Amino acid sequence: MCDSPGSRRPPSFRRMTRVRSLLALAAAALVAPSSWAEDAAGNLTVVELFTSQGCNSCPPADRLLGELAAREDVLGLSYHVDYWDYLGWKDTFSLPESSVRQRGYVGHAGGRYAYTPQIVVGGEHQVVGSRRAAVETAIREEAAEPMAVEIRARPDGGGMWHVAMEPTELPEIVWVWLVTFDDRHDVDIERGENSGKTLSYYNVVRRIERIATWDGRTALDVPVDMRQAWADGRDGCAVIVQTAGFGPVLGAARIRRNGS
């Protein structure tokens, strides 16, 4: 692993009931009607990899994430952190928001330091990202959780979408995130720990935005402007619902380009 000094693996969180995701998807107005379609309606297990092009321990985890991202029952996302950018190679996809998200998970679990590669499954199972068996076990455990609330994401013309949920009893406040991503990038690393290698990255996160905070007491309907994401050529987006403070993921929905 690429560890910060004194880093340690945070303990897993208490499991919680997850949200049932049901996508009502059609074409976005700025592209041809057949360009976008429903993808993986139903139960999705969210697998978040925190990685860096500057970490020589990360390539095995990046390959594993690529395998997981191809599964219909998994929403796999690669968050490139920025805290290794000073080591001779600036990650071409690093985002400060990715580092903030990872540190949020670490802090919620009572940890002190972040490291790469780290995988977080369902917002609560934290494992070393290259440990396939541990990751698969966490996915199975998370997928076995019951579902409780329905999420709908639908287009509304002009590049606008709506993320909606019906009133439901929640144990605590939740955050609703919109994450846009690219399917794959192959990158020639010219300096740093991975110098001379060509590395592949999958479901690379390009933008993270919190679009709502919700207590479940009333229906939620959030308008989301997707025009810039589509114009930038993004391959997909995800809606992630999790308890506030980077707690367990309660639900997820995914929208992807046809044929991707």
Beta strands, then each sheet from edge to edge (+ up, - down):
strand 1: 2-3
strand 2: 18-21
strand 3: 36-39
strand 4: 45-51
strand 5: 74-80
strand 6: 115-116
strand 7: 118-121
strand 8: 125-128
strand 9: 147-155
strand 10: 160-165
strand 11: 174-188
strand 12: 198-214
strand 13: 220-225
strand 14: 236-243
strand 15: 249-257
sheet 1: 1+ 6-
sheet 2: 2+ 9+ 10- 13+
sheet 3: 3+ 15- 14+ 11- 12+
sheet 4: 5+ 4+ 7- 8+
end
